[in-house]
Amino acid sequence: MSEPKSKFIKIRCPGCKNEQIIFDKATHEIKCLVCEKILATPTGGKAKITATILEVLE
């Protein structure tokens, strides 16, 4: 069986240090749930992540 190519990742907002879990192939802009800073933007494939990646979840 093949492994999925997309994963969930835990990120930390560079502004308020809030941590949240997002999909690495996000299809829309992802904002921090606390301060609303943009953390990831879609690119057609993997999202461009502007936050600190803490962990890749299996």
N, CA, C and O atoms as a GROMACS GRO file, in nm:
protein
  232
    1MET      N    1   0.084  -0.118   0.000
    1MET     CA    2   0.000   0.000   0.000
    1MET      C    3   0.089   0.125   0.000
    1MET      O    4   0.190   0.129   0.070
    2SER      N    5   0.051   0.225  -0.078
    2SER     CA    6   0.134   0.345  -0.087
    2SER      C    7   0.099   0.444   0.023
    2SER      O    8  -0.013   0.448   0.073
    3GLU      N    9   0.198   0.523   0.058
    3GLU     CA   10   0.182   0.626   0.161
    3GLU      C   11   0.119   0.751   0.098
    3GLU      O   12   0.149   0.783  -0.016
    4PRO      N   13   0.032   0.820   0.172
    4PRO     CA   14  -0.021   0.947   0.118
    4PRO      C   15   0.091   1.049   0.105
    4PRO      O   16   0.184   1.051   0.186
    5LYS      N   17   0.081   1.135   0.004
    5LYS     CA   18   0.186   1.234  -0.019
    5LYS      C   19   0.163   1.362   0.057
    5LYS      O   20   0.251   1.447   0.064
    6SER      N   21   0.045   1.378   0.115
    6SER     CA   22   0.015   1.499   0.192
    6SER      C   23   0.005   1.464   0.340
    6SER      O   24  -0.029   1.352   0.377
    7LYS      N   25   0.036   1.563   0.422
    7LYS     CA   26   0.039   1.539   0.566
    7LYS      C   27  -0.020   1.658   0.640
    7LYS      O   28  -0.038   1.766   0.584
    8PHE      N   29  -0.051   1.635   0.766
    8PHE     CA   30  -0.089   1.743   0.855
    8PHE      C   31   0.038   1.789   0.925
    8PHE      O   32   0.125   1.708   0.956
    9ILE      N   33   0.048   1.918   0.949
    9ILE     CA   34   0.167   1.970   1.017
    9ILE      C   35   0.125   2.061   1.131
    9ILE      O   36   0.022   2.130   1.125
   10LYS      N   37   0.206   2.061   1.235
   10LYS     CA   38   0.182   2.152   1.348
   10LYS      C   39   0.273   2.272   1.328
   10LYS      O   40   0.393   2.257   1.307
   11ILE      N   41   0.213   2.391   1.333
   11ILE     CA   42   0.288   2.514   1.310
   11ILE      C   43   0.270   2.610   1.427
   11ILE      O   44   0.177   2.598   1.506
   12ARG      N   45   0.363   2.708   1.435
   12ARG     CA   46   0.355   2.812   1.538
   12ARG      C   47   0.353   2.947   1.469
   12ARG      O   48   0.436   2.976   1.383
   13CYS      N   49   0.256   3.029   1.507
   13CYS     CA   50   0.243   3.163   1.451
   13CYS      C   51   0.364   3.246   1.493
   13CYS      O   52   0.400   3.248   1.611
   14PRO      N   53   0.429   3.316   1.398
   14PRO     CA   54   0.544   3.399   1.434
   14PRO      C   55   0.504   3.524   1.512
   14PRO      O   56   0.588   3.585   1.578
   15GLY      N   57   0.377   3.562   1.507
   15GLY     CA   58   0.331   3.681   1.577
   15GLY      C   59   0.297   3.654   1.722
   15GLY      O   60   0.358   3.712   1.812
   16CYS      N   61   0.198   3.566   1.745
   16CYS     CA   62   0.148   3.547   1.882
   16CYS      C   63   0.190   3.413   1.944
   16CYS      O   64   0.156   3.386   2.059
   17LYS      N   65   0.264   3.331   1.871
   17LYS     CA   66   0.316   3.202   1.918
   17LYS      C   67   0.207   3.096   1.937
   17LYS      O   68   0.233   2.992   1.998
   18ASN      N   69   0.086   3.121   1.886
   18ASN     CA   70  -0.020   3.020   1.892
   18ASN      C   71   0.020   2.901   1.805
   18ASN      O   72   0.077   2.919   1.698
   19GLU      N   73  -0.011   2.780   1.851
   19GLU     CA   74   0.017   2.659   1.774
   19GLU      C   75  -0.113   2.604   1.719
   19GLU      O   76  -0.214   2.600   1.789
   20GLN      N   77  -0.110   2.560   1.593
   20GLN     CA   78  -0.227   2.496   1.535
   20GLN      C   79  -0.184   2.395   1.431
   20GLN      O   80  -0.070   2.398   1.384
   21ILE      N   81  -0.276   2.307   1.395
   21ILE     CA   82  -0.248   2.200   1.300
   21ILE      C   83  -0.318   2.234   1.169
   21ILE      O   84  -0.436   2.267   1.166
   22ILE      N   85  -0.241   2.225   1.059
   22ILE     CA   86  -0.297   2.255   0.927
   22ILE      C   87  -0.259   2.142   0.830
   22ILE      O   88  -0.173   2.059   0.860
   23PHE      N   89  -0.324   2.142   0.715
   23PHE     CA   90  -0.296   2.048   0.607
   23PHE      C   91  -0.188   2.110   0.519
   23PHE      O   92  -0.197   2.228   0.484
   24ASP      N   93  -0.087   2.033   0.482
   24ASP     CA   94   0.025   2.092   0.406
   24ASP      C   95  -0.010   2.127   0.262
   24ASP      O   96   0.066   2.198   0.196
   25LYS      N   97  -0.123   2.077   0.211
   25LYS     CA   98  -0.167   2.113   0.076
   25LYS      C   99  -0.296   2.194   0.085
   25LYS      O  100  -0.395   2.162   0.019
   26ALA      N  101  -0.293   2.297   0.164
   26ALA     CA  102  -0.411   2.381   0.185
   26ALA      C  103  -0.455   2.445   0.053
   26ALA      O  104  -0.372   2.486  -0.028
   27THR      N  105  -0.586   2.452   0.032
   27THR     CA  106  -0.639   2.509  -0.091
   27THR      C  107  -0.692   2.651  -0.071
   27THR      O  108  -0.742   2.714  -0.165
   28HIS      N  109  -0.681   2.702   0.050
   28HIS     CA  110  -0.719   2.840   0.078
   28HIS      C  111  -0.623   2.898   0.182
   28HIS      O  112  -0.550   2.825   0.248
   29GLU      N  113  -0.626   3.029   0.194
   29GLU     CA  114  -0.538   3.096   0.290
   29GLU      C  115  -0.570   3.050   0.432
   29GLU      O  116  -0.687   3.039   0.470
   30ILE      N  117  -0.467   3.023   0.510
   30ILE     CA  118  -0.487   2.983   0.649
   30ILE      C  119  -0.436   3.094   0.738
   30ILE      O  120  -0.322   3.140   0.726
   31LYS      N  121  -0.524   3.138   0.829
   31LYS     CA  122  -0.489   3.246   0.922
   31LYS      C  123  -0.479   3.191   1.062
   31LYS      O  124  -0.541   3.090   1.096
   32CYS      N  125  -0.400   3.259   1.144
   32CYS     CA  126  -0.389   3.224   1.286
   32CYS      C  127  -0.526   3.241   1.350
   32CYS      O  128  -0.596   3.339   1.324
   33LEU      N  129  -0.564   3.146   1.434
   33LEU     CA  130  -0.693   3.151   1.500
   33LEU      C  131  -0.699   3.259   1.608
   33LEU      O  132  -0.808   3.298   1.652
   34VAL      N  133  -0.583   3.309   1.651
   34VAL     CA  134  -0.578   3.410   1.757
   34VAL      C  135  -0.562   3.550   1.700
   34VAL      O  136  -0.645   3.637   1.724
   35CYS      N  137  -0.455   3.573   1.623
   35CYS     CA  138  -0.424   3.709   1.576
   35CYS      C  139  -0.457   3.733   1.429
   35CYS      O  140  -0.443   3.845   1.380
   36GLU      N  141  -0.501   3.630   1.358
   36GLU     CA  142  -0.541   3.637   1.217
   36GLU      C  143  -0.429   3.669   1.119
   36GLU      O  144  -0.455   3.713   1.007
   37LYS      N  145  -0.304   3.648   1.160
   37LYS     CA  146  -0.191   3.663   1.067
   37LYS      C  147  -0.197   3.547   0.967
   37LYS      O  148  -0.231   3.434   1.004
   38ILE      N  149  -0.163   3.574   0.842
   38ILE     CA  150  -0.165   3.468   0.740
   38ILE      C  151  -0.047   3.374   0.764
   38ILE      O  152   0.068   3.416   0.769
   39LEU      N  153  -0.078   3.244   0.778
   39LEU     CA  154   0.025   3.144   0.808
   39LEU      C  155   0.060   3.058   0.687
   39LEU      O  156   0.171   3.006   0.679
   40ALA      N  157  -0.034   3.043   0.594
   40ALA     CA  158  -0.009   2.962   0.475
   40ALA      C  159  -0.096   3.011   0.360
   40ALA      O  160  -0.210   3.052   0.379
   41THR      N  161  -0.038   3.007   0.240
   41THR     CA  162  -0.112   3.046   0.121
   41THR      C  163  -0.104   2.933   0.018
   41THR      O  164   0.000   2.868   0.007
   42PRO      N  165  -0.211   2.908  -0.056
   42PRO     CA  166  -0.210   2.799  -0.153
   42PRO      C  167  -0.121   2.832  -0.273
   42PRO      O  168  -0.108   2.948  -0.312
   43THR      N  169  -0.061   2.727  -0.331
   43THR     CA  170   0.025   2.748  -0.448
   43THR      C  171  -0.015   2.656  -0.564
   43THR      O  172   0.045   2.663  -0.671
   44GLY      N  173  -0.114   2.572  -0.544
   44GLY     CA  174  -0.152   2.474  -0.646
   44GLY      C  175  -0.103   2.336  -0.610
   44GLY      O  176  -0.153   2.236  -0.662
   45GLY      N  177  -0.006   2.328  -0.522
   45GLY     CA  178   0.046   2.202  -0.470
   45GLY      C  179   0.056   2.216  -0.320
   45GLY      O  180  -0.044   2.240  -0.251
   46LYS      N  181   0.177   2.202  -0.269
   46LYS     CA  182   0.196   2.226  -0.125
   46LYS      C  183   0.182   2.375  -0.097
   46LYS      O  184   0.225   2.459  -0.175
   47ALA      N  185   0.122   2.405   0.017
   47ALA     CA  186   0.101   2.545   0.054
   47ALA      C  187   0.233   2.611   0.091
   47ALA      O  188   0.324   2.545   0.142
   48LYS      N  189   0.244   2.742   0.066
   48LYS     CA  190   0.361   2.818   0.110
   48LYS      C  191   0.337   2.857   0.255
   48LYS      O  192   0.247   2.935   0.285
   49ILE      N  193   0.417   2.803   0.345
   49ILE     CA  194   0.398   2.821   0.488
   49ILE      C  195   0.492   2.930   0.539
   49ILE      O  196   0.613   2.923   0.519
   50THR      N  197   0.434   3.031   0.603
   50THR     CA  198   0.513   3.143   0.655
   50THR      C  199   0.532   3.133   0.806
   50THR      O  200   0.594   3.220   0.867
   51ALA      N  201   0.477   3.028   0.866
   51ALA     CA  202   0.491   3.006   1.011
   51ALA      C  203   0.605   2.908   1.036
   51ALA      O  204   0.661   2.852   0.942
   52THR      N  205   0.639   2.888   1.163
   52THR     CA  206   0.741   2.792   1.201
   52THR      C  207   0.680   2.652   1.205
   52THR      O  208   0.580   2.630   1.273
   53ILE      N  209   0.739   2.558   1.133
   53ILE     CA  210   0.689   2.419   1.135
   53ILE      C  211   0.750   2.350   1.257
   53ILE      O  212   0.872   2.342   1.271
   54LEU      N  213   0.665   2.301   1.346
   54LEU     CA  214   0.710   2.236   1.466
   54LEU      C  215   0.721   2.085   1.449
   54LEU      O  216   0.812   2.022   1.503
   55GLU      N  217   0.627   2.027   1.375
   55GLU     CA  218   0.621   1.881   1.368
   55GLU      C  219   0.536   1.840   1.248
   55GLU      O  220   0.438   1.906   1.213
   56VAL      N  221   0.576   1.728   1.184
   56VAL     CA  222   0.495   1.668   1.078
   56VAL      C  223   0.423   1.550   1.142
   56VAL      O  224   0.487   1.460   1.198
   57LEU      N  225   0.292   1.550   1.134
   57LEU     CA  226   0.212   1.447   1.199
   57LEU      C  227   0.189   1.330   1.105
   57LEU      O  228   0.161   1.348   0.987
   58GLU      N  229   0.201   1.211   1.157
   58GLU     CA  230   0.182   1.089   1.077
   58GLU      C  231   0.038   1.045   1.078
   58GLU      O  232   0.004   0.945   1.015
   0.00000   0.00000   0.00000
